[in-house]
Each structure stands twice: as structure tokens, then as C-alpha cells.
Amino acid sequence: MDKQCDSDIKKARVINKLPVKLSSINQIEHLKKQGITFNKQSEDSAISYLSTFSYYFETCSYKKLFSKRVGGSRDGQYIDLDFDQLCKIEQLNRMFQILLLLITLAIESMRQKLS
């Protein structure tokens, strides 16, 4: 194997460690430490959202789309990111998935009728 492949395997082993499961309150605290605010949606509402409609890793996967601060006391924290924005992106993605499913089913139905 080449050096690049070895490096990629080592990185994958580090990345694939199982994350620690946090309670809902600890999840919110973790998000706050990352600079995510709860101005448009309360913390209680966020806990309810995560336990009812979604789960932490699904919702938080969208935070990678936002910029982080570089340097200073808030290094690595997200810039102007509110939890409500993550929820709206997730909801939009879910609607898009449903739309694609409906379009795919309609196309498949038409294909079967034509054959």
C-alpha cells in the first residue's frame, strides 16, 4: 500500500470512533459551546424538537455548512448560527426528499403504463 492509503486508513480509524451519547440538556450545552444560539427557538423547544421530530446528529450535520471564527477567545465557534436555522434546513431537506420520492413514483407509474 502507498503512504496516502495508509494515512487515509489511519484517519478513518480515528473518525469512526463511536461518539459519546449525551442527554438532551448536554446536547444543547454542547451546541452553545460551539457558538450556536437559541434566540429564535428556546432551549426547551430545541430539546422537544430533537426528541420528537429529529435527532441530534441529523440536525447538527448541517452546521458544517456555516463558517467558524478563526482566532480570538471564540476560536472555532460558529458565526451567527441559530438552532432554528439548522431546523429549517433539515425541514427543507426532508420536504425535498419527499418531493423526489413522489416524482420518482410518478415517473415509475408512467413508465409501467407505457410498457
N, C-alpha and C positions, 0 to 999 in steps of 0.2 A: 504494500500500500504506500501511496505517496504521503508526504508530510501534511498536505492540505486535508486529505481524507482523515488522517489521524486526528488532526486538530478539530475537524467537524464532529467526529465521534465523541471526543472529549467534551466539546461544548454541549452536544446533545445529552450526554450523561448528566451534566450539571443542570441543564434546563429541565430535564424530565424528573427532577426530584419532586415528590409529592408536596403540594403546598399544605401549610398548617390550616386546619379548619377553624375559622373564627366565629364567634357568636355574632348575631346581628348588630349588637351595640359595638362590638370590637371592629366589625367591618366598617361601620360609619366612622369610628375613630381613626381607623387606618386611612380612609379616604380623606378625612380632614387633615391628617398629617401630610398627605400628598398635595395639599393645596386646593382640594375640591370643596366648594362651598355648598351650603344648603339654604340659600336665600329665597329661591323660588319654590322650593319644596322643603317642608320641615323634616327634621331628622326622624320623627315618628312616622311621617308619611313615607320616607325612604325605606325605613325598616319594613313597613307594611308592604310596600311595592316589591322589595326583594324577596319577601317570604310568600307573597301571593301571586304576583304576575311573572316574576323572573327569578334569576338567582345571581349572586354576586359576580361570578366570573363572566357570565354572559353580558351583563350590563357594563361591567368595568372594562371589557375588552375594547370598547370604543374610545376609551381615554387615550389610547395610543395615537389617535388622530389629532390630538391637541399638542400645542407647544409647551415646553417646560422652561422654567427660569434657569439661567446659567450664571453661577457666581452669587455671592452675597449670602445673607443669612437664610434665604429661602431657596437655595440652590436645589434643583431637581423637582420643585413643586410646579404644578400645572398653573398656567396663566389664565385667569378669568374663566375657569371651568366650573360650572354649577352642575350638581347631580341631575337636575331637571333636564339639562341638555343631553346627558347620557341616556336618560329615559326616552326622550323624544327621538333620538337617533335609533334606539333599539325598537321603538314602536314603528317608526318609518320602515326599518329593515323588515320587521315582521309583516307589515302590510305589503311590502314589495314581494316577499316570499309567497304570500297568499295569492297575489296578483299573478305571479309567474306560474304558480300551480294551476290556477283557473285557466290561464291562456294555454298552458300545456295540455290540460284535459280537453279543452275545446278543440284544439288542433288534432289531438288523437281521435276524438269523436268524429270530426270531419273526415279524417283520413280513413277511418273504418267505414264510413258511409259511402265514400267514393270508391272503395275497392270491392 
